[in-house]
Amino acid sequence: MHVITRKKLNEFARDHPAAKRPLDAWFKIMNRAEFQSLIEIRTAFPATDDVQGRCVFNIGGNKFRLVTKIEYRWQKIFIVAVMTHEDYDRGAWKPKRKK
């Protein structure tokens, strides 16, 4: 899969050094993989969920969250947000629902 872009991962790791190693490991696996579904992703990352059309990865043993948008057909994964578990729980990253 083609990860777009690593910049958000690197910026987050600068501010949260404990996230660097698990984010690098995630990037390495995802960049080499050819997943076709969330079910396949869960073979490598069991604690991954679909939340409002986004694929949310549990990174660093429940300390961080990586929110992505995946286009399986084109093998592209877009980084939406990287955050601490606490920031994720606040829900600011979630797309606004249309009325």
Secondary structure, DSSP 8 states (H G I E B T S, - for coil): -EEE-THHHHHHHHH-GGGHHHHHHHHHHHHH----SHHHHHHH-TTEEEETTEEEEEETTTTEEEEEEEEGGGTEEEEEEEEEHHHHHHTTTS-----
